Every structure is written in C-alpha cells, then in structure tokens.
C-alpha cells in the first residue's frame, strides 16, 4: 500500500493556530500525521472522496472533521473590520423608535460621500428571520429602542460585550469595563445571526434617566456624529477615518475628538475583547449589578 508521511509544516495554518490537512482517497494506504496513524480504508468506510483533519492547538491530537469546521465562530475577511468594512457588502439601515431622522441623515450622508444606495427600515416593521437576510445592517438605537439591536445582543456572540438594564437605566460592558450615563455612546461592529459572514454596525447611547423621560440621547448623537463631516464641504466616507472595530464615547468626545474616546479597539478573531489591540482611558470595573438582556 501507499504511505503518506505528513507533519505540521505540510498543512495550512489558520487563525488561532488551527491546522487542517486534506487527503484524497487511496486504497491500502496509511497516513502518518505527526506521529499518529490513520488507515485509509477505515477512514473511507462511510464513503466520501476526501477527508479533512483538524486539531485545535499544537498540543491536541489530530481528528477527522468536517470541511471548514475550523472557521465556525471565527471572523472571516468579510467581517474582520475595521468599522467601515460594514459598507463593503450590501447593507440596510434599521432604526429604533424615534430615530427616523438620524437614519435619513446617515443614508443621505452615505450617498453624498460615496454614492452609496441603501434602504431605511423601522425595526418594528421587520422580521429578524425573513427580512434583510444576507445583508449587513446599520442599527440605530440600543436594545430598549431597537428590537434588532436587542436580538443581536441576545445572541451573545461577543462574550465580552453586553448591555444590561435596571429600572430603565442601561449599563454597557466592554471587556472588563463598565459604563453608565446618557452621555455614553457606542459605535461598533457585532456579528449578525449564527453565521460568520454578516455583521452590524451598532450606533447607540445609554439611558440614565429612564426610557420614558428621555428626550435627547447625547451618547447616540455622539455615535452618529462619528460619521459627520469635519470641515464641510470637504467630507470623507462616514466611519472611515481612524475608527477601529468599536469605540466608547463620552461627554468630552464632541470637542476633543479622538482624544475624548473612553475606549477603542479591535475584537480578536473570535469576536472577543483583545487588550493587546485596545485603548482605554477610563474603566470602571465595579458598578451595581443588573439584569443582563
């Protein structure tokens, strides 16, 4: 029979040091892979014309796996950011209760600066399962105002990010840091659905006075303001200048610009907080616990 002797150097290396080797069917063959032995006749008992071998890290053993199983939960080129990457695919704007004017403003700005055509939708008129499938989304409003944003957060795809609520007062958590106050804004990429080829740009501000009494959400205005022209009429594409995957904004942001960012950075390849690629100027790690949405 034929023998294949393979080692790690002959395999393709993927994100997080995951490895995969694909071998075609050959009768009476033995595969030697980093000291492990696989009899080809046994591998192909269940049929198929090729097998894929994977392992999760350098210490674990090789195993037969499904093709492309190594990329489940990972960010692909379509979702790797930075923030402007959300506009590289077909996208729509979905706004929460009371934010139609902000959605129109953003759509017009995208058209003026980049000739981008998009559609605007009231979140309450859409179905998560059936509408806008296959598209990226720009979500305006937090989970208390925009049911699509609430659905994205409920998916818990980003373990180091959530918004909690207690008596109408919201708390934002990014990595180890907690933020409260209606001057706190957030603009950032989050994954959509269970796949890994769609993402949303969430633009939101926190409420600190109770949703019913809130008149103007300063944090949301600051988040949308990241896409505003700095020196009209000289404008660039919104959310394209020095903006990473996510930004947390404070009351100093409007007049300090980037110097007023409370937090900014890139998620890692698994949509997790990465301290090595993040900037933090203010971080409270102990605030009153509340119910996570």
C-alpha angles and dihedrals in degrees: 000000000000121000125206117201112194134170135184092274091065094056129082115254118225136185116305090020093285112158134203134184124191120201129183122230117274123169121239092009131142123209118211109194118177091324096318121112128215125182108220095212089060093045092056098043089107093049131246131127099242139027131210123214122201140174129185099222143352094275100048127086127259117256138177109261141170117277112269091006087130092070097055107125093007128117115253127201088272092059105030097102154181104197096266090059090082088074094054091082130048106288142179133200116238115189132195130228111313098004102102094114091053090051092051091047092052094045091051091048092052090051095048095047102036108009087245117165117206140158127240122219137183105233091222090061096054137081116224093212100046111024128076094001114170093025134107114238137216104210117200115197136027128268094280092056104029120047090197090059089048090052092051091052092045089059088067092207090145104056094189096053132068145135119227128192134207121176091340093309115120130212123197122209123194114173107314094339128098126198134190134176138078090258090065114101133181132201117177152126121266129174119257122222126335097305129081104230101075132063140173133222105223117204112186146142130208126248118225100168102053124276096259094055096043113115105165123019104211094186093056092048089053091049093052088042090066086077095047121111113264098205111014131242088024099077136162130202109293118261092010105106116090094321118140127194095297142007132192112208132203139189091277094057098087094061101025097044113193088000088065096058111121092196137356138166152110128289113232125246091281096050092257132135110269114198091191090063099037137090121212126185098163127024129167111187098182120057129143111291117246141174113291114225 
